Amino acid sequence: MIHTDTESVGARAVRDIRRDFPALADPGDARPTAYLDSAATAQRPAVVLDAERDYLEHDVAAVHRGASAATGRSTTRFEEARADVARFVGAADEREVVWAQNATDALNMVALGIADASAGIGGARADRFALQPGDEIVLPEAEHHANLLPWQRVAQRTGARLVPVRVDEHGCWGIDDLAAVLTPRTRVVAFAEISNVTGLIVPVSDVVAVVRERAPQALVVLDACQSVPHRPVDLAGYGVDFAAFSGHKMLGPNGIGVLYGRAELLDVLPPARTGGSTITRVTFDSAEFLPAPQRFEAGTQAVSQAIGLAAAVRYLEDLGMDAVAAHEAAFAARVVEGVAAIPGVRIVGPQRGEPRGGLVSVAVDGVHAHDVGQFLDDAGLVVRVGHHCAQPLHRALGLTATTRASAHVYTTVEEADRFVTALGEVRGFFGLGTGAA
């Protein structure tokens, strides 16, 4: 077995990386808890906690409001954080990074803006977003509810219709599947770069190219929640119109997310929320809004969280995102290889030898995922169970729930092996066989 003393993420040993995370401090237990739920929420390194604390202790002041030196210092740190995040995801301009509460909030900002434009809000400049009855919103049936429910609401408000991209028996879809449903009436194509259930990695640039050819009027909206924290991402290079991701999945704080958008689109998209700091001129009956990003950032922002997220970005950059991706791919490959040898356990998503993100979801024959999760929890393994906010995908696979193990930079090969070993004991524990290969 390979242990943490020989594992590395780039130039750093995993054992040393784990020391950066207070939550992973060795309690001295013979069998410490293995945290395998980073796809839901990642642990935070001390540098993130320290960055947020330092701001709160020394630089708190109203951002973008007033003319005091204190306001200037606070605003500078806030905007420097935006620049760090913009650089990390390959934005062409830091104006293309808008702060949100989380990725769900960011996706709703796009959807609500499109719905408002369809109702005539935003004037002629926003007409490019307007949907009509019979227009199409295309998305895979594998999508997280955060990238499904907002589009359901848009369809209900505009008369547009949702068009699914069907998945195969493993929950995967490909470019040909997407191309088959694109038409000149397609106005929005929304999808995740990496599925939070299957781990399928979508070649974003290739998808964008097909959309531009088959549905040139369509906006491309990317859910980057499972990609930005785990692999190199170039949003401008991809050619997507909008993208969303969350801080808490990428070693950063809760309560902060990012909406990326091409500047020329953000500057004319109606803001989903209005209020202080978003305007240039207000009368009693009307308002004129600032360009992006301020037009979307109504009210007091999550300043300390943005600064903490920037610290997480710098931490990941120091490790190197290619190295992060390689480390997590090795975790997933090891888990898939091990699980494939366990009878009565079904791997969801890409199969043995196929690339996937750093997560693996499984279904155990005859045992509900909640029971699997409880068994694993008793074995000291923290995993995610349920439908993972992707009920249509599970329904397409004939499942109600699955069990998911997911990795980040601090996850070890030993933890992968512990997961596989414990999973192999589940069916025997519930009287369904030995679980041995």
LUMSEDREN-740294 format. One record per residue (C-alpha): x, y, z. Coordinates in steps of 0.001 Angstrom, whole numbers, always signed. Last residue first. Layout:
BEGIN
<site><east>X</east><north>Y</north><up>Z</up></site>
...
***
This chain:
BEGIN
<site><east>-14644</east><north>-11049</north><up>-5251</up></site>
<site><east>-15712</east><north>-10883</north><up>-1614</up></site>
<site><east>-18970</east><north>-9195</north><up>-597</up></site>
<site><east>-19698</east><north>-12131</north><up>+1685</up></site>
<site><east>-23297</east><north>-12416</north><up>+685</up></site>
<site><east>-26499</east><north>-10422</north><up>+1179</up></site>
<site><east>-26740</east><north>-10630</north><up>+4969</up></site>
<site><east>-26541</east><north>-6883</north><up>+5602</up></site>
<site><east>-22951</east><north>-7086</north><up>+6810</up></site>
<site><east>-22076</east><north>-9239</north><up>+3790</up></site>
<site><east>-23450</east><north>-6587</north><up>+1458</up></site>
<site><east>-21396</east><north>-3848</north><up>+3099</up></site>
<site><east>-18010</east><north>-5567</north><up>+3403</up></site>
<site><east>-16686</east><north>-4636</north><up>-43</up></site>
<site><east>-17554</east><north>-1020</north><up>+636</up></site>
<site><east>-15296</east><north>-1107</north><up>+3679</up></site>
<site><east>-12325</east><north>-2310</north><up>+1637</up></site>
<site><east>-12940</east><north>+179</north><up>-1175</up></site>
<site><east>-13250</east><north>+3124</north><up>+1225</up></site>
<site><east>-10160</east><north>+2075</north><up>+3184</up></site>
<site><east>-8225</east><north>+1807</north><up>-71</up></site>
<site><east>-9150</east><north>+5348</north><up>-1082</up></site>
<site><east>-8197</east><north>+6565</north><up>+2398</up></site>
<site><east>-4798</east><north>+4873</north><up>+2062</up></site>
<site><east>-4354</east><north>+6562</north><up>-1301</up></site>
<site><east>-4643</east><north>+9871</north><up>+507</up></site>
<site><east>-6942</east><north>+12889</north><up>+285</up></site>
<site><east>-5390</east><north>+16262</north><up>+1171</up></site>
<site><east>-5522</east><north>+17743</north><up>-2338</up></site>
<site><east>-9184</east><north>+16886</north><up>-2775</up></site>
<site><east>-11177</east><north>+13692</north><up>-3087</up></site>
<site><east>-14703</east><north>+12389</north><up>-3444</up></site>
<site><east>-16590</east><north>+9293</north><up>-2318</up></site>
<site><east>-20229</east><north>+9036</north><up>-3378</up></site>
<site><east>-23020</east><north>+6655</north><up>-2362</up></site>
<site><east>-26069</east><north>+6523</north><up>-4617</up></site>
<site><east>-29782</east><north>+7253</north><up>-4395</up></site>
<site><east>-33163</east><north>+6503</north><up>-5946</up></site>
<site><east>-31862</east><north>+4483</north><up>-8854</up></site>
<site><east>-33300</east><north>+3397</north><up>-12207</up></site>
<site><east>-30492</east><north>+5133</north><up>-14093</up></site>
<site><east>-32812</east><north>+7745</north><up>-15621</up></site>
<site><east>-34308</east><north>+8303</north><up>-12160</up></site>
<site><east>-30856</east><north>+8909</north><up>-10745</up></site>
<site><east>-30187</east><north>+11501</north><up>-13423</up></site>
<site><east>-33556</east><north>+13193</north><up>-12937</up></site>
<site><east>-32945</east><north>+13340</north><up>-9160</up></site>
<site><east>-29655</east><north>+15216</north><up>-9313</up></site>
<site><east>-29344</east><north>+17145</north><up>-6039</up></site>
<site><east>-26866</east><north>+14513</north><up>-4803</up></site>
<site><east>-29565</east><north>+11801</north><up>-4935</up></site>
<site><east>-28586</east><north>+10471</north><up>-1528</up></site>
<site><east>-25307</east><north>+9597</north><up>+172</up></site>
<site><east>-22110</east><north>+11603</north><up>+647</up></site>
<site><east>-19044</east><north>+10134</north><up>+2307</up></site>
<site><east>-17246</east><north>+10479</north><up>+5666</up></site>
<site><east>-15400</east><north>+7222</north><up>+6379</up></site>
<site><east>-14681</east><north>+6199</north><up>+9982</up></site>
<site><east>-15966</east><north>+2637</north><up>+9733</up></site>
<site><east>-19204</east><north>+3640</north><up>+11490</up></site>
<site><east>-19583</east><north>+6258</north><up>+8772</up></site>
<site><east>-19145</east><north>+3571</north><up>+6148</up></site>
<site><east>-21989</east><north>+1509</north><up>+7610</up></site>
<site><east>-24156</east><north>+4620</north><up>+7898</up></site>
<site><east>-23442</east><north>+5551</north><up>+4299</up></site>
<site><east>-24343</east><north>+2105</north><up>+3037</up></site>
<site><east>-27594</east><north>+2303</north><up>+4979</up></site>
<site><east>-28362</east><north>+5664</north><up>+3380</up></site>
<site><east>-27427</east><north>+4240</north><up>-19</up></site>
<site><east>-30082</east><north>+1559</north><up>+285</up></site>
<site><east>-28759</east><north>-2001</north><up>+242</up></site>
<site><east>-30000</east><north>-4715</north><up>-2126</up></site>
<site><east>-27413</east><north>-4084</north><up>-4832</up></site>
<site><east>-24934</east><north>-1393</north><up>-3825</up></site>
<site><east>-24964</east><north>+1726</north><up>-6002</up></site>
<site><east>-21766</east><north>+3671</north><up>-6560</up></site>
<site><east>-20514</east><north>+7218</north><up>-7037</up></site>
<site><east>-16849</east><north>+8020</north><up>-7605</up></site>
<site><east>-15167</east><north>+11403</north><up>-7343</up></site>
<site><east>-11921</east><north>+12969</north><up>-8515</up></site>
<site><east>-13050</east><north>+13750</north><up>-12042</up></site>
<site><east>-13186</east><north>+11054</north><up>-14663</up></site>
<site><east>-11053</east><north>+9523</north><up>-17389</up></site>
<site><east>-11938</east><north>+6007</north><up>-18619</up></site>
<site><east>-9808</east><north>+3005</north><up>-17649</up></site>
<site><east>-12536</east><north>+1344</north><up>-15631</up></site>
<site><east>-15982</east><north>+2880</north><up>-16210</up></site>
<site><east>-17166</east><north>+6458</north><up>-16600</up></site>
<site><east>-20340</east><north>+7197</north><up>-14620</up></site>
<site><east>-22018</east><north>+5138</north><up>-11916</up></site>
<site><east>-20131</east><north>+2101</north><up>-10634</up></site>
<site><east>-22410</east><north>-758</north><up>-9599</up></site>
<site><east>-21670</east><north>-2921</north><up>-6563</up></site>
<site><east>-23059</east><north>-6456</north><up>-6371</up></site>
<site><east>-19717</east><north>-8154</north><up>-6755</up></site>
<site><east>-16664</east><north>-6100</north><up>-5706</up></site>
<site><east>-13839</east><north>-6151</north><up>-8286</up></site>
<site><east>-15029</east><north>-2991</north><up>-10037</up></site>
<site><east>-14870</east><north>-1225</north><up>-6670</up></site>
<site><east>-11096</east><north>-1585</north><up>-6506</up></site>
<site><east>-10385</east><north>-327</north><up>-9990</up></site>
<site><east>-12878</east><north>+2506</north><up>-9594</up></site>
<site><east>-11301</east><north>+3539</north><up>-6290</up></site>
<site><east>-7779</east><north>+3497</north><up>-7695</up></site>
<site><east>-8805</east><north>+5434</north><up>-10792</up></site>
<site><east>-10588</east><north>+8033</north><up>-8677</up></site>
<site><east>-7600</east><north>+8603</north><up>-6405</up></site>
<site><east>-5202</east><north>+8780</north><up>-9354</up></site>
<site><east>-7449</east><north>+11359</north><up>-11009</up></site>
<site><east>-7345</east><north>+13343</north><up>-7777</up></site>
<site><east>-3560</east><north>+13534</north><up>-7732</up></site>
<site><east>-3348</east><north>+14314</north><up>-11455</up></site>
<site><east>-5860</east><north>+17162</north><up>-11173</up></site>
<site><east>-4004</east><north>+18716</north><up>-8233</up></site>
<site><east>-692</east><north>+18425</north><up>-10077</up></site>
<site><east>-2122</east><north>+20184</north><up>-13126</up></site>
<site><east>-3600</east><north>+22778</north><up>-10775</up></site>
<site><east>-256</east><north>+23704</north><up>-9289</up></site>
<site><east>+345</east><north>+23535</north><up>-5536</up></site>
<site><east>+1130</east><north>+27238</north><up>-5345</up></site>
<site><east>-1877</east><north>+27986</north><up>-7515</up></site>
<site><east>-4086</east><north>+26064</north><up>-5098</up></site>
<site><east>-2893</east><north>+28160</north><up>-2162</up></site>
<site><east>-3261</east><north>+31372</north><up>-4175</up></site>
<site><east>-6858</east><north>+30492</north><up>-5008</up></site>
<site><east>-7613</east><north>+29618</north><up>-1390</up></site>
<site><east>-6265</east><north>+33028</north><up>-339</up></site>
<site><east>-8532</east><north>+34647</north><up>-2934</up></site>
<site><east>-11467</east><north>+32765</north><up>-1417</up></site>
<site><east>-10606</east><north>+34121</north><up>+2026</up></site>
<site><east>-10614</east><north>+37667</north><up>+659</up></site>
<site><east>-14002</east><north>+37048</north><up>-942</up></site>
<site><east>-15274</east><north>+35626</north><up>+2358</up></site>
<site><east>-14077</east><north>+38705</north><up>+4240</up></site>
<site><east>-15984</east><north>+40922</north><up>+1821</up></site>
<site><east>-19303</east><north>+39096</north><up>+1586</up></site>
<site><east>-20988</east><north>+42123</north><up>-7</up></site>
<site><east>-23127</east><north>+44885</north><up>+1447</up></site>
<site><east>-25938</east><north>+45790</north><up>-910</up></site>
<site><east>-26367</east><north>+45019</north><up>-4588</up></site>
<site><east>-23484</east><north>+43398</north><up>-6424</up></site>
<site><east>-24915</east><north>+42809</north><up>-9911</up></site>
<site><east>-24393</east><north>+46290</north><up>-11410</up></site>
<site><east>-20993</east><north>+46391</north><up>-9674</up></site>
<site><east>-19466</east><north>+43750</north><up>-11956</up></site>
<site><east>-20344</east><north>+44904</north><up>-14493</up></site>
<site><east>-21416</east><north>+48305</north><up>-15783</up></site>
<site><east>-23396</east><north>+50598</north><up>-13476</up></site>
<site><east>-27170</east><north>+50746</north><up>-13607</up></site>
<site><east>-29677</east><north>+53453</north><up>-14502</up></site>
<site><east>-32754</east><north>+53805</north><up>-12323</up></site>
<site><east>-36374</east><north>+54823</north><up>-12727</up></site>
<site><east>-39502</east><north>+56251</north><up>-11104</up></site>
<site><east>-38270</east><north>+58136</north><up>-8024</up></site>
<site><east>-35093</east><north>+59004</north><up>-9840</up></site>
<site><east>-31852</east><north>+57075</north><up>-9618</up></site>
<site><east>-28564</east><north>+57557</north><up>-11453</up></site>
<site><east>-25343</east><north>+55524</north><up>-11668</up></site>
<site><east>-26531</east><north>+52379</north><up>-9924</up></site>
<site><east>-25424</east><north>+49103</north><up>-8374</up></site>
<site><east>-23982</east><north>+50265</north><up>-5041</up></site>
<site><east>-27333</east><north>+50200</north><up>-3201</up></site>
<site><east>-30263</east><north>+48289</north><up>-4618</up></site>
<site><east>-31172</east><north>+45798</north><up>-7287</up></site>
<site><east>-31124</east><north>+42043</north><up>-7526</up></site>
<site><east>-31337</east><north>+39945</north><up>-10704</up></site>
<site><east>-29397</east><north>+42527</north><up>-12693</up></site>
<site><east>-30576</east><north>+42906</north><up>-16303</up></site>
<site><east>-27853</east><north>+41602</north><up>-18640</up></site>
<site><east>-26370</east><north>+44533</north><up>-20595</up></site>
<site><east>-22904</east><north>+44960</north><up>-19067</up></site>
<site><east>-22712</east><north>+41269</north><up>-18228</up></site>
<site><east>-22905</east><north>+40369</north><up>-21902</up></site>
<site><east>-20108</east><north>+42659</north><up>-23124</up></site>
<site><east>-18025</east><north>+41613</north><up>-20131</up></site>
<site><east>-18169</east><north>+37885</north><up>-20837</up></site>
<site><east>-19555</east><north>+36319</north><up>-17720</up></site>
<site><east>-18241</east><north>+34654</north><up>-14602</up></site>
<site><east>-20560</east><north>+34356</north><up>-11620</up></site>
<site><east>-18628</east><north>+33550</north><up>-8490</up></site>
<site><east>-19471</east><north>+32170</north><up>-5085</up></site>
<site><east>-19123</east><north>+33258</north><up>-1481</up></site>
<site><east>-21157</east><north>+32242</north><up>+1565</up></site>
<site><east>-18929</east><north>+29420</north><up>+2753</up></site>
<site><east>-15211</east><north>+30043</north><up>+2825</up></site>
<site><east>-12509</east><north>+28634</north><up>+541</up></site>
<site><east>-10854</east><north>+25232</north><up>+39</up></site>
<site><east>-12316</east><north>+24978</north><up>-3483</up></site>
<site><east>-15758</east><north>+23521</north><up>-2731</up></site>
<site><east>-16620</east><north>+26302</north><up>-268</up></site>
<site><east>-15840</east><north>+29038</north><up>-2769</up></site>
<site><east>-18508</east><north>+28152</north><up>-5311</up></site>
<site><east>-18564</east><north>+28105</north><up>-9126</up></site>
<site><east>-20537</east><north>+29624</north><up>-11986</up></site>
<site><east>-19991</east><north>+30173</north><up>-15697</up></site>
<site><east>-21355</east><north>+32490</north><up>-18391</up></site>
<site><east>-20758</east><north>+33024</north><up>-22101</up></site>
<site><east>-18453</east><north>+30070</north><up>-22685</up></site>
<site><east>-15543</east><north>+30487</north><up>-25102</up></site>
<site><east>-13343</east><north>+27868</north><up>-23463</up></site>
<site><east>-10403</east><north>+30238</north><up>-23632</up></site>
<site><east>-12302</east><north>+32839</north><up>-21622</up></site>
<site><east>-13150</east><north>+30221</north><up>-19011</up></site>
<site><east>-9678</east><north>+28749</north><up>-18791</up></site>
<site><east>-9739</east><north>+26048</north><up>-16094</up></site>
<site><east>-6861</east><north>+23993</north><up>-14713</up></site>
<site><east>-8176</east><north>+21161</north><up>-12507</up></site>
<site><east>-9767</east><north>+20477</north><up>-9116</up></site>
<site><east>-11423</east><north>+23497</north><up>-7541</up></site>
<site><east>-12534</east><north>+25020</north><up>-10885</up></site>
<site><east>-13874</east><north>+21683</north><up>-12177</up></site>
<site><east>-16553</east><north>+20459</north><up>-9776</up></site>
<site><east>-18373</east><north>+23780</north><up>-9438</up></site>
<site><east>-17873</east><north>+24804</north><up>-13074</up></site>
<site><east>-21538</east><north>+24867</north><up>-14102</up></site>
<site><east>-21234</east><north>+26382</north><up>-17567</up></site>
<site><east>-23773</east><north>+28522</north><up>-19419</up></site>
<site><east>-23534</east><north>+28724</north><up>-23221</up></site>
<site><east>-25851</east><north>+31303</north><up>-24799</up></site>
<site><east>-27475</east><north>+30223</north><up>-28036</up></site>
<site><east>-27788</east><north>+32396</north><up>-31138</up></site>
<site><east>-25348</east><north>+30300</north><up>-33171</up></site>
<site><east>-27261</east><north>+27052</north><up>-32625</up></site>
<site><east>-25612</east><north>+24326</north><up>-34735</up></site>
<site><east>-22161</east><north>+25834</north><up>-35358</up></site>
<site><east>-21775</east><north>+27886</north><up>-32163</up></site>
<site><east>-23178</east><north>+24974</north><up>-30150</up></site>
<site><east>-20735</east><north>+22522</north><up>-31701</up></site>
<site><east>-17771</east><north>+24801</north><up>-30969</up></site>
<site><east>-18937</east><north>+25361</north><up>-27395</up></site>
<site><east>-19121</east><north>+21609</north><up>-26823</up></site>
<site><east>-15593</east><north>+21173</north><up>-28145</up></site>
<site><east>-14324</east><north>+23947</north><up>-25866</up></site>
<site><east>-16028</east><north>+22325</north><up>-22881</up></site>
<site><east>-14623</east><north>+18825</north><up>-23232</up></site>
<site><east>-16940</east><north>+17298</north><up>-20573</up></site>
<site><east>-15415</east><north>+15318</north><up>-17713</up></site>
<site><east>-17841</east><north>+12715</north><up>-16328</up></site>
<site><east>-17477</east><north>+12438</north><up>-12535</up></site>
<site><east>-20781</east><north>+10581</north><up>-12427</up></site>
<site><east>-22521</east><north>+12359</north><up>-9565</up></site>
<site><east>-21111</east><north>+15905</north><up>-9350</up></site>
<site><east>-20763</east><north>+15939</north><up>-13120</up></site>
<site><east>-17667</east><north>+17718</north><up>-14393</up></site>
<site><east>-17905</east><north>+20594</north><up>-16883</up></site>
<site><east>-21551</east><north>+20969</north><up>-15943</up></site>
<site><east>-24140</east><north>+21928</north><up>-18560</up></site>
<site><east>-26340</east><north>+24751</north><up>-19854</up></site>
<site><east>-27229</east><north>+25443</north><up>-23497</up></site>
<site><east>-29512</east><north>+28450</north><up>-23983</up></site>
<site><east>-31207</east><north>+29808</north><up>-27121</up></site>
<site><east>-31913</east><north>+26668</north><up>-29142</up></site>
<site><east>-34451</east><north>+27634</north><up>-31829</up></site>
<site><east>-31897</east><north>+27075</north><up>-34632</up></site>
<site><east>-31734</east><north>+23455</north><up>-33443</up></site>
<site><east>-29599</east><north>+21424</north><up>-31047</up></site>
<site><east>-30984</east><north>+18013</north><up>-30053</up></site>
<site><east>-28640</east><north>+15725</north><up>-32009</up></site>
<site><east>-25624</east><north>+17917</north><up>-31268</up></site>
<site><east>-25951</east><north>+17168</north><up>-27565</up></site>
<site><east>-25930</east><north>+13404</north><up>-27999</up></site>
<site><east>-23052</east><north>+13723</north><up>-30469</up></site>
<site><east>-21117</east><north>+15749</north><up>-27905</up></site>
<site><east>-21394</east><north>+13015</north><up>-25312</up></site>
<site><east>-23541</east><north>+11868</north><up>-22411</up></site>
<site><east>-22902</east><north>+9791</north><up>-19303</up></site>
<site><east>-25240</east><north>+8341</north><up>-16669</up></site>
<site><east>-23865</east><north>+4793</north><up>-16921</up></site>
<site><east>-26795</east><north>+3431</north><up>-18928</up></site>
<site><east>-26549</east><north>+6374</north><up>-21328</up></site>
<site><east>-27650</east><north>+9954</north><up>-20704</up></site>
<site><east>-30276</east><north>+11938</north><up>-22610</up></site>
<site><east>-29748</east><north>+15588</north><up>-23512</up></site>
<site><east>-32985</east><north>+17158</north><up>-22353</up></site>
<site><east>-34918</east><north>+19971</north><up>-24066</up></site>
<site><east>-36632</east><north>+22485</north><up>-21802</up></site>
<site><east>-39258</east><north>+24634</north><up>-23483</up></site>
<site><east>-39597</east><north>+28384</north><up>-23825</up></site>
<site><east>-42946</east><north>+29841</north><up>-22845</up></site>
<site><east>-41277</east><north>+32769</north><up>-21131</up></site>
<site><east>-42119</east><north>+32527</north><up>-17443</up></site>
<site><east>-42412</east><north>+28748</north><up>-17200</up></site>
<site><east>-39277</east><north>+28246</north><up>-19274</up></site>
<site><east>-37340</east><north>+30655</north><up>-17066</up></site>
<site><east>-38534</east><north>+28794</north><up>-13966</up></site>
<site><east>-37450</east><north>+25437</north><up>-15372</up></site>
<site><east>-34135</east><north>+27063</north><up>-16236</up></site>
<site><east>-33611</east><north>+28060</north><up>-12596</up></site>
<site><east>-34517</east><north>+24500</north><up>-11529</up></site>
<site><east>-31987</east><north>+22767</north><up>-13756</up></site>
<site><east>-28501</east><north>+24127</north><up>-13098</up></site>
<site><east>-28932</east><north>+24248</north><up>-9327</up></site>
<site><east>-30737</east><north>+20900</north><up>-9572</up></site>
<site><east>-27445</east><north>+19336</north><up>-10614</up></site>
<site><east>-27496</east><north>+18286</north><up>-14245</up></site>
<site><east>-27511</east><north>+14688</north><up>-15480</up></site>
<site><east>-30597</east><north>+15220</north><up>-17648</up></site>
<site><east>-28309</east><north>+17173</north><up>-19936</up></site>
<site><east>-29329</east><north>+20738</north><up>-20802</up></site>
<site><east>-30996</east><north>+22525</north><up>-23696</up></site>
<site><east>-33216</east><north>+25590</north><up>-23350</up></site>
<site><east>-35366</east><north>+25957</north><up>-26448</up></site>
<site><east>-37443</east><north>+28765</north><up>-27942</up></site>
<site><east>-41049</east><north>+27800</north><up>-28588</up></site>
<site><east>-42552</east><north>+30725</north><up>-26741</up></site>
<site><east>-40039</east><north>+33595</north><up>-26894</up></site>
<site><east>-36794</east><north>+34227</north><up>-25038</up></site>
<site><east>-35104</east><north>+37604</north><up>-24636</up></site>
<site><east>-31345</east><north>+37610</north><up>-24010</up></site>
<site><east>-30325</east><north>+39574</north><up>-27128</up></site>
<site><east>-33085</east><north>+42045</north><up>-26301</up></site>
<site><east>-31083</east><north>+43345</north><up>-23337</up></site>
<site><east>-29735</east><north>+46416</north><up>-25129</up></site>
<site><east>-33256</east><north>+47222</north><up>-26325</up></site>
<site><east>-34520</east><north>+47822</north><up>-22817</up></site>
<site><east>-33402</east><north>+46189</north><up>-19612</up></site>
<site><east>-36771</east><north>+44804</north><up>-18633</up></site>
<site><east>-38860</east><north>+43736</north><up>-21606</up></site>
<site><east>-40318</east><north>+40585</north><up>-20071</up></site>
<site><east>-37782</east><north>+38397</north><up>-21893</up></site>
<site><east>-35036</east><north>+40598</north><up>-20463</up></site>
<site><east>-36397</east><north>+39852</north><up>-16996</up></site>
<site><east>-36364</east><north>+36098</north><up>-17652</up></site>
<site><east>-32809</east><north>+36308</north><up>-19001</up></site>
<site><east>-31679</east><north>+38223</north><up>-15912</up></site>
<site><east>-33428</east><north>+35689</north><up>-13700</up></site>
<site><east>-31571</east><north>+32837</north><up>-15398</up></site>
<site><east>-28173</east><north>+34531</north><up>-15186</up></site>
<site><east>-28557</east><north>+35538</north><up>-11537</up></site>
<site><east>-29995</east><north>+32095</north><up>-10765</up></site>
<site><east>-26768</east><north>+30514</north><up>-11964</up></site>
<site><east>-24785</east><north>+32788</north><up>-9636</up></site>
<site><east>-27040</east><north>+32030</north><up>-6656</up></site>
<site><east>-26579</east><north>+28315</north><up>-7186</up></site>
<site><east>-22831</east><north>+28875</north><up>-7489</up></site>
<site><east>-22642</east><north>+30567</north><up>-4094</up></site>
<site><east>-23569</east><north>+33900</north><up>-2503</up></site>
<site><east>-22423</east><north>+35784</north><up>-5591</up></site>
<site><east>-19435</east><north>+37959</north><up>-6475</up></site>
<site><east>-19101</east><north>+38939</north><up>-10123</up></site>
<site><east>-15937</east><north>+38179</north><up>-12090</up></site>
<site><east>-15924</east><north>+39509</north><up>-15661</up></site>
<site><east>-14731</east><north>+42905</north><up>-14487</up></site>
<site><east>-11441</east><north>+41135</north><up>-13688</up></site>
<site><east>-10812</east><north>+41002</north><up>-17428</up></site>
<site><east>-10054</east><north>+38162</north><up>-19839</up></site>
<site><east>-11082</east><north>+35616</north><up>-17212</up></site>
<site><east>-8680</east><north>+32682</north><up>-17049</up></site>
<site><east>-10093</east><north>+30973</north><up>-13970</up></site>
<site><east>-7204</east><north>+31787</north><up>-11623</up></site>
<site><east>-6616</east><north>+35262</north><up>-13034</up></site>
<site><east>-10204</east><north>+36298</north><up>-12341</up></site>
<site><east>-9967</east><north>+34883</north><up>-8813</up></site>
<site><east>-6858</east><north>+36902</north><up>-8027</up></site>
<site><east>-8333</east><north>+40052</north><up>-9560</up></site>
<site><east>-11487</east><north>+39712</north><up>-7468</up></site>
<site><east>-9392</east><north>+39324</north><up>-4328</up></site>
<site><east>-7492</east><north>+42489</north><up>-5241</up></site>
<site><east>-10887</east><north>+44195</north><up>-5473</up></site>
<site><east>-11799</east><north>+43336</north><up>-1888</up></site>
<site><east>-8347</east><north>+44174</north><up>-566</up></site>
<site><east>-8472</east><north>+47575</north><up>-2265</up></site>
<site><east>-12003</east><north>+48235</north><up>-1057</up></site>
<site><east>-11007</east><north>+47610</north><up>+2553</up></site>
<site><east>-7965</east><north>+49868</north><up>+2308</up></site>
<site><east>-9948</east><north>+52653</north><up>+621</up></site>
<site><east>-12776</east><north>+52428</north><up>+3128</up></site>
<site><east>-10253</east><north>+52819</north><up>+5939</up></site>
<site><east>-8676</east><north>+55805</north><up>+4191</up></site>
<site><east>-12079</east><north>+57459</north><up>+4162</up></site>
<site><east>-13950</east><north>+58450</north><up>+1004</up></site>
<site><east>-17301</east><north>+56733</north><up>+1409</up></site>
<site><east>-18777</east><north>+53526</north><up>+27</up></site>
<site><east>-16986</east><north>+51123</north><up>-2311</up></site>
<site><east>-16462</east><north>+48672</north><up>+575</up></site>
<site><east>-17633</east><north>+49765</north><up>+4021</up></site>
<site><east>-14887</east><north>+49104</north><up>+6556</up></site>
<site><east>-13168</east><north>+46110</north><up>+8138</up></site>
<site><east>-9392</east><north>+46271</north><up>+7727</up></site>
<site><east>-7601</east><north>+45020</north><up>+10842</up></site>
<site><east>-9272</east><north>+42181</north><up>+12745</up></site>
<site><east>-11808</east><north>+41121</north><up>+10127</up></site>
<site><east>-9220</east><north>+41301</north><up>+7347</up></site>
<site><east>-6722</east><north>+39246</north><up>+9350</up></site>
<site><east>-9395</east><north>+36678</north><up>+10227</up></site>
<site><east>-10293</east><north>+36114</north><up>+6576</up></site>
<site><east>-6673</east><north>+35694</north><up>+5601</up></site>
<site><east>-5944</east><north>+33465</north><up>+8602</up></site>
<site><east>-8784</east><north>+31050</north><up>+7840</up></site>
<site><east>-7642</east><north>+30792</north><up>+4244</up></site>
<site><east>-3994</east><north>+30337</north><up>+5216</up></site>
<site><east>-5025</east><north>+27689</north><up>+7760</up></site>
<site><east>-6303</east><north>+25402</north><up>+5026</up></site>
<site><east>-10047</east><north>+24897</north><up>+4673</up></site>
<site><east>-11826</east><north>+21537</north><up>+4218</up></site>
<site><east>-13925</east><north>+21014</north><up>+1111</up></site>
<site><east>-17698</east><north>+20933</north><up>+860</up></site>
<site><east>-19896</east><north>+18708</north><up>-1311</up></site>
<site><east>-17246</east><north>+17402</north><up>-3707</up></site>
<site><east>-14943</east><north>+17257</north><up>-677</up></site>
<site><east>-16908</east><north>+14393</north><up>+859</up></site>
<site><east>-14227</east><north>+11762</north><up>+1468</up></site>
<site><east>-12976</east><north>+12861</north><up>+4895</up></site>
<site><east>-11259</east><north>+9827</north><up>+6410</up></site>
<site><east>-11704</east><north>+9651</north><up>+10178</up></site>
<site><east>-8644</east><north>+8455</north><up>+12060</up></site>
<site><east>-8062</east><north>+4732</north><up>+12651</up></site>
<site><east>-5574</east><north>+4164</north><up>+15473</up></site>
<site><east>-6504</east><north>+7585</north><up>+16754</up></site>
<site><east>-3726</east><north>+10086</north><up>+17384</up></site>
<site><east>-5972</east><north>+13050</north><up>+16615</up></site>
<site><east>-3905</east><north>+13855</north><up>+13497</up></site>
<site><east>-4859</east><north>+17369</north><up>+12437</up></site>
<site><east>-7259</east><north>+17169</north><up>+9507</up></site>
<site><east>-9553</east><north>+19979</north><up>+10634</up></site>
<site><east>-6544</east><north>+22272</north><up>+11058</up></site>
<site><east>-5611</east><north>+21904</north><up>+7385</up></site>
<site><east>-2026</east><north>+22888</north><up>+6489</up></site>
<site><east>-736</east><north>+19699</north><up>+8122</up></site>
<site><east>-2572</east><north>+17738</north><up>+5432</up></site>
<site><east>-356</east><north>+19342</north><up>+2802</up></site>
<site><east>+2717</east><north>+18001</north><up>+4581</up></site>
<site><east>+1424</east><north>+14408</north><up>+4553</up></site>
<site><east>+414</east><north>+14922</north><up>+918</up></site>
<site><east>+4032</east><north>+15593</north><up>+6</up></site>
<site><east>+4616</east><north>+18803</north><up>-1903</up></site>
<site><east>+6412</east><north>+19183</north><up>-5228</up></site>
<site><east>+3391</east><north>+18348</north><up>-7362</up></site>
<site><east>+758</east><north>+16858</north><up>-5134</up></site>
<site><east>+2662</east><north>+14086</north><up>-3407</up></site>
<site><east>+2387</east><north>+10578</north><up>-2052</up></site>
<site><east>+5448</east><north>+8865</north><up>-539</up></site>
<site><east>+4893</east><north>+9675</north><up>+3155</up></site>
<site><east>+1130</east><north>+9599</north><up>+2601</up></site>
<site><east>+1082</east><north>+5831</north><up>+2169</up></site>
<site><east>+1193</east><north>+3525</north><up>-837</up></site>
<site><east>+0</east><north>+0</north><up>+0</up></site>
***
